[in-house]
């Protein structure tokens, strides 16, 4: 560490890093350039804008088991608000940068020139850029302006300094920034990190508004500079603009004079389904509704509009509640871009082990705004939206020439919204099927499958038990001859005994029919009571050779099943009807008692198979209704192809 004195006020100035070339005097705010131990005073540094960062000079933390100290900061202003770049000094004197924006943090290190890079003017959001053999996607293109700096820094900065920068993202939370303020551009590569993972200490003792652990969010009221209406800032230090619902003025709330950035005139004034200022508990955190906007897409000259409510929590940051046709989803931006493959109906996006299918791509525009937002929102701004679904989740890419933002949505039942927020008015009724609405049939599929296997198992066990308990006993056999002499005569069999429980009886007939037929009029008669059961059976069998091919028709044997026959002494009464030629037909009748039957088993199995067919039909009907709203529905290129 090298120490000297400020040439302006005489205060002690220390340089912890050997490569630092600039420092800002903590007492007089002079900007000092280092020439060894000689300091050149460049004048007074501009004041930093108030922000909500918990980090300060002297904050210490750990990154990948290495300790660091925050020794400097550059504060920049860009289209979405304030952006801090904290300069970190590790114990081994290595420097790094901790980028902080809207509660998101990235740690990056300056790398050697990665070779030729695309010109700043030629880059577009979503474009691929290769750094150190790794493919990144352009996530944001900005020309940020330096507000001020503090502490010691390895570069020369000052207010009004423009920084054309490009943010890149890759799988595995990889992050990179290209700084085109230098020639050749500087490349910083690192990763996105969670605040808690840095194990930061010596944070601000008196947190700015929005970071007090127990005090909640302090609201600030002021009058609209356009119409004088009373307005309220609910997330001061986190948001950039506020839209007046009375006159349509969009106000820069970072400007102390509340400058009007733009105005709009709405044909219809919309009331947010969740009133601004309402608080509700979602994901175990209490969020406050601070902004409301509506977007629309135009398809075949028809506008389709949906609403988005911006929620804020002092630690969890921002979330969106999106509503379309009464269907709700909770949305937050994601740091790691998914892997996208294929186009159209075959488009897929893979993220955290889950595969999403392309649902639709459309040009969306903002049609109405109310409340405050973390970027300079304006009515009429456009972006391309690409949606991928894996119910109950949805991935969406919002793409402009300068920005590519991925977000992840999860479907929320309207009852959850009603429980979370104390609403006086009713929520919009649900219409149709939501894009990422979970199928009720899918939730029942595993339960239904278990029940189906259970019923099948019970059915099999029942059939096995039936077979095991059946005696399958032959109780009588007798042969009858039918010819001209027996015509119009009734023949009877010898008596036979049936014992045991009431059970079935199978009468099997076997004949010597050959190109003939016979009709048997049978009756099973109980000898003592005279109770009888009549059966009529027609047997025919024909065969021959036609044009060298043998054919046959009918069957010379048959069997009849009688159910629930009680025990007793029985005999058969048989009368045969023959064709006019009166052939001689021999018929052997065999009687079996308590024969296991498979007919009931197969009927039950058929009934069991009908239920899955109905279930599958209803599930497919639900999916057809979902995909009818997509780019791949009516033509059958979506759900129906898989």
N, C-alpha and C positions, 0 to 999 in steps of 0.2 A: 504494500500500500504506500502510495506517495501522497504527501501532504504539502499544501501551499496555502496562500491567502488570496481571497477575492480582491482583485484590483479596484473594485468599486466601493465595497463596504468594509473590507478587511477581515471578513469572516473566514474561518478555517475551511479549506476545500480539500477533500480527500478523493483520490482515485484508487478504487479497489482493483480495477481491471487494468492490465498493462496495455490493452489495445484501445481503451476508451480515449476519444479525442474531444469530446464535448461534455460539459456539465452545466447545470443550471444552479446558480447559487440559491440555497434554500431560504436565505434572508432577504436579499434584494432582488431576486429573480433575474439577475444578469445572466446572459448567455455567454459562456466562456469557452473559448477554443484553446486546447492545450498544445503548447510547443515545448515539449519536455516539461520543465517546471515553470516555464513562462506562460502566463495566461493572457489571451487577447479577448477583450470585452467587445462582443458584437452588439451589445444593447440589451434592453430589457425583453425577456421572454413574455409572450402573451399569457394571459391567465387561462388555466385549464377550465373546461366546462364542467359543471357539476355532473357527476354520474353516480351510478349505483354500485360501482365495483367494491368488493370487500378487500381487494388487494391494495397494497400501498408500498412505498419504498421501505425496504427493510423486512418485508414479508419473506419468510423462509419456508422451504418445502423440500420434497424428495421426489425425484423422477428417476425411475429405474435404478433405485438403491443409491443414487448419487444426490448429495445435498446441494441446494442452491440458495442464493439470496437475490431478491429483486433489488436491482441497483438503479434502474432507469425506466422511463416510460415515454412513449410517443403516443399522443392522442390524435386520432384522425376522425374526420367527419366524412361520411359517405351516405348513399341514398337510403340506407336502412337505419341510420342513427350514428351513435358514437361507437368507435372501435378503438380499443386500447392494445398497444403492443408493449408488453413489459419486457425489459431487458434483464435476462437472468445471468448470474455469474456463478459457476460451479466451483467447488473447492479446488479443482485442478486447473482453474483459470480459463476453462472453456466457456464460451458465451453461447447463449441460446435466446430464443424469443418465445414468450407466452402470449399468444393472441387471445383476446377476450372480446366476444361479441354476442349480445343477447343471451348471456348466460352460458354460452358455449366456449370451450377452451381448446387450444391447440398448442403443442410444443413443437417448434421447428428449429433446424440448424442450417446455417449457411453451408452450401456445398460448392465444390469447384464447378467451374463452368460445365454444364452437361452437354455442350455442343450447340449446334445451330438450333434456334427455337423459332417458332412461327412469329411473324410480326404481330404486335399488339392489335393493330387494326384488322388483321386477318383471322382473329380468334372468334369463335362462336360458342355459346353455352352448349354443353353436351358433346363438344368435339374431343377427340382423343389426343393426348399428348404423352410421349414416352420420356420418362426421367429415370436414369440409372437402371435401365432395362425393365422398368415397370410402367404399365399403361394406366394413366390417370384420365379422368374426365373433367372437362372445364365446368366448374360449378358456379363461378361468379366472375364477372368482369366489371371492374370499377376504376374510376379515377377519383381516388380519395384525396382530401385536402388536409394537410397537417394543421391542427388547431394550436398545439403547443407541446412542449416537452418538459421533463423534469428529471433530476438525477443525472447520472453519467451514461453516455451513449457512445457506441462505436462509430457513429455516423454523424454528419453535420445536418441539423434540421432547424427549421424555424417556421413561424406561422405563415400560412399561405403556400407552403411547399406542396406541390402536386405530386401524387404518387399513383401512376397507372399500374394497377396490380391485377393479377389473375389468380383466383383460388382454384385448386385442383383437388379432386377426391379420388380415392381408389379403395378397393376391397380391403378389409381388415383395418378400417378406421385410418388408413393412410391419408396424409394431407400434405399439400405443397402449395407454396406461393411463389409466383414469378413477379419480380419487381422490375417494371420497365422504365423506372426513373433513371436507371444506369444503362450504359451501353458497353459491353453486352449486358442483357438483363441478369439480375441476381436471382438465384434459385434457392429457396429454403424448403427443406423436406423434413417431415416429421409425422406426427400422428395426432388425432383428436383424443382428448383425455377427459375423464370425469373430474369435476372439482374435488370430490372427496378423495380421489386416488392420489392427488398431489400432496396430501397431508400438510396443508398450509398452516403455518402458525404466524403469530405477530400480525394478524389481520387488523383492520381498522377497529378500534375500540368503540367509537361512536359511528355506527353504521349509517349510511345515507338512508333517505326515505325508501321504504320498500325492502330493507334488509334487517330491520329490527326483528329479533326472533319472536317477540311476543306482542309487539305493538300493532301489527297488521299494517295495512297500506293506508297512508295518510292522504286524503283527498284534498285537492286544491281547487277552489272555485274562482271563476273570473267571468267577465262579460264578453260575449262574442263581439269582436270589433266590427262585424258586418251588420248585425241587427240589434245588439244589446241584450240578447237572451242570456240567461244564466247558464254557464257551462261548468263542468266538473272534470278535472284531471284526476284519474283514479290510479294511474301507475306512473307517477312522475319519476323521471330518470330512466324509464324503460321504453317510453313511447315517443314518437316523433311528431305525429299529426293528430288532429281532432276534427271531426266533421260535425258541423252544426246542423241539427235536424230541422231548424226553423228556416234558415235562409240558404242552406246548402254551401256555406263557406267551409273550406278545408284550411285549417289554421296550423301554422308551424308553432307548436307549443314549446320548442327549444329556444325560440326567439323571445326575449324578454318583453317585446312589444306585441307579441302574438300576431305575427304577420300572416295575412291571408295569402295562401299559395294559389288557390283556384276556387272556383265556385261551380255549382251545378244546379240545375232545376229538374226536380223529379216530378213526373206526371202523377205518381201516386206516392204518398207518404206511408211508408211501411212501419208497423209496430213490431219490434223484435219479439219473438215468442218467449224469449227470456229477457226481461227488462234489464237495461244497463244498470249496473250497481248491485244486481242480485248476486247473492253468493250461494254456492252449492258445493257439496262434497263429492268429488269423483277421484278415483284412484287414491283414496285415503288422504286427500289434500283438499283444502277449501279454496276453490277458485272463485274469482269475481268476474262477472261479465263486463267488459270495458268497451267493446266495439262490435259493430254489426254491419255486415255488407251483404249485398246480393250480387250474384253473377248469373250470366245466361249464356247459352249457346243457341245458335240458329241452325236448324236442320230443315231443309225443304221449306224455307220461308216461315217456319214455325219456331217461336222462341220457347226454350225450356229454361226455367229459372229456379235457382235454389238459394238458400240462405246460409251464411257462415257467421257464427258468433265467436268473437275472440275472448278467450278466458285468460286470466293472469293469476299467478301465484308467486309470492315474493321469492321463493326458493326453487320451485319446479319450473318456473318460467311460463311460457305461453302454450296454450292448447286451443284447438278450434272445435266447436260443435257445429257439424254440418248437417243440414236438414233438407231433404228433397222428398216430396210427396208423402210427408209424415214419417219418413225413415231417417234415423239419426245415427251419426257415427262420431266418435271422438278421435281427433286427428292431431298428430304432432310431427314435426319435421324430423328426419333421420340423418345422421351424420355419414353413414356408410352407404354409398349408392349400390343398388342391387345389380346383379349380372343379367343383362337383357340379351335374349337370343330370339331369332325368328322375327317374322313380320306378319301383320294381319291376324287372322284366326290362329296362326301357329306361333304368335308372339308369346314369349314367356319371360318372367322376371324372377330371379332366384335371390332370396334374402333370408339369412339366418336359418338355413335349412328348410325353408318353405318355398314352394314353387307357385307363382301366381300366373294366371292366364290373362292375356290381353282382352279387355272388355270394350273400350272405346277410345278414340282419339278425337278431340274437338278443339275448336278455337273458342275460348271463353273471354268474356269482357265483364268488367265491373259495371253494374247498372245502378247501384245505390250504396251509399255509405252513411254511417252514423256512429258517433263515438270516436275513440282514439285507437291508433294503430302504430306499429313499430317501424313503419316505412312511410314514405310520402305517397300515400294512396291518392288516387284520383279516379273519378268516374270516367269510364271509357277506356281504361288501360286494358290491353289485351295480353293473352298468353296462350300457348298451346298446352292442353292438358292430355296426358296419356294415362289411362287407368288400367290397372291389372288387379284381378281379384282372386282371392283364395278364402271364401267366406269362413269365418266372420271378419276377415281382414282384407284390406285393400291398400295397394301401393299406387301413388299418384306422382307423376312428374309434371311440374309446371315449368315450361320452357319458354324463354325469350331469347333474344340475341345475346343478352348480357348475363343471364342467370339461368341455372338449372337447379331446381329445388325438389328433392324427393320428400315425400311424407308418407306416413303409415296411419291408416284409419282402422278402427275397430267398431263394429256395429254395436249400438246401444239400444236396448228396448225403450220405448217411450215411457214405460212405468219407471225405469231407472231415472230418467230426466225429472219426472214428477216427484220422485222421492228425494232427489238431490236438491232441487230448487223449489222454494215455496212460491208457486205460481197461482195467480188469481184467475187467469183465463185458461181455457183448455188448449191443449196442443193440437196441431193439425192432424186430421185423421189419416191413417195410413191408406195409401192407394197402391195396388199392385204389389210387386216384389222388389225389394231394394237390391241394389247391385251387390252389396256384400252381406245381405241379410242371411243368417244361417238357416239352412233348410230344417224345418221341424222333423222331417222324415230322416234326415241324416243323424239327428240326435237320437232318434229311436232305433236306428239301424242295428246297433250293437245289442240293445236290449231285445229287439225282435229276433235277432239271430240266435241269441241264447235261448229264448223261449221256443223257437222252432226246433233247435236241437234237443231241448228238453222234451217237447211233445213227441218228437220222433223216437227218442230213447224210450219213453213210456210206451209208445205204440209197439216198438220192437219187443220190449220186455213182455208186454201183454200177449203178443203173438207167440213168443217163445213159450210162455206159460200155458197158452191154449194148446199148443202142440204137445207139450210135456204131459198135460193132464188128459188129453184125448186118448181113448182106448183104440180107436181105429180097428174095430173088430168085425170080421165077416160072420154074419149070423145066419145066412141062408143062401143057398144057390140051387136053382132048378131050371131044367130045360123044357121048353114048350115047342110043339110042332103045330104050325098053322098051315092048313091046306083046305081042300074042298070039303073034307069031312068035318072040320071044325068051324066051318063058316056059320056065323050067327050063334055060335056057342060060347058060353062063358067058362073059362078054365080057372081052376083054383089051385093054389100051391099048398104044400104041406105047411102046417102051423109052425111058427118059430117064436122063440121067446126073446123079448127085449128087457134088459135089466138096467139098474142104475138110475141116475138122474135123467131128467128130461133132456134130450139131446137130439141131434139131427140124425137123419137116416138117408143114406145114399142108395138109390136103386140103379144099378148099371145094367144096360141091355146090350148084348152082343149078338149079331145076326149073321146069316150067310147071304145077305142081299147081294145081288149082282144084276144090275140093270133092272131093278125093281124097287118097289116101296111097300111099306106096311105101316098101318096106323094102329098103335096100341092104346086101348082104353083100360087104364090100370086103376085099381083101388086098393088101398091099404086098409084092412078091416081088423078091428080089435074083436077077438072072438067072443069075449064075455059081455061086453057092453054094446057091441055092434057099431061103435063109433068108427067112421071111415073118412079117408082122405082120398079124393079122386085126382087122377093125373092123366092127361092125354099127351102122348108123344108120337110124333111122326118121324119115321126113319126112311131115308132113301139113299140109294147109291147107284150111280151110273158111271160107266167107263168104256173106253174104246180107243180106236186109232183113227185120226183124221189127217189125211195128207202126210202120212208117215210119222205123225207125232201123237204120242199117247196122251190121253186126257182122262180126267176123272172128276166127278162132281158128287157132293153129298158125303155121307158117312154111314157105314154099316153098323156103327155102335153109338150109344147115347147114354146119358145118365141124368137122373132127376134127383133133386135134393129136397127133402122135407124137413122142416125145422120144428124143434120143440116137441118131439114125439115122446110121450111118457112110457114108462115100463108097462109090460103086459104081454099077452099071447096074441100074435097077429098072423094073418095069412093074406096072400095077394089074390085078388080077383082080376083075371086078364081076359080081354076079348080083342081079337085081332081082325082088322079090316084089310083085305087084300085087293089088288087090282082085278079087273074082270077075268083075266087069264087064269086066276087062282093058282099061282105058283106055290110050291112048298117052301115055307120059310121056317128055319130053325132059329129059335130065340132063347138065349140063356140069360136068365135074370139073376143077378147077384146082389144081395142086400148087405150093406155095411152099416155098422152102428158107431156113433160118436166119432165122425171123421173130421179131422182138423180142416178148417176152411180158411182160404186166403182172400176170399172176396171182400169181406169186411175190412181186412187190413189194407187192401189196395184202394178201396173206396175212401178210407180215412186218409191214406197217403195222397190221393188225388185232392181231397178237400184241403189238406195241409199245403199242397203246392199252389192252390188257388190264391191263398192269402199273400204269398210273396209276389204273385203277379199283380194283385191289386195294389200292394204297397209300392212296387216298382213303377207302376203306371202313375200313381199319385206323385211319387218323387220326380219322375221325368216331367210331369205336367208343371210342377213347381219350377224346375230348371228352365223349361221352355218359356215360362212367364218371365223369369229373370233375364234370359238372353234375348228376349224380344226387344228389350230396351238397349241392346248393345249394337256394335257395328256388325255383328255376325249372327243376328237372330233370324230375321224373316227368311233369309236364303238357306238356312240350315247349316251354315258354315261354322257355327259356334258349338253349342252344347251337343247338337245332334250328330256331329262328326266323330264324337269320342265315346 
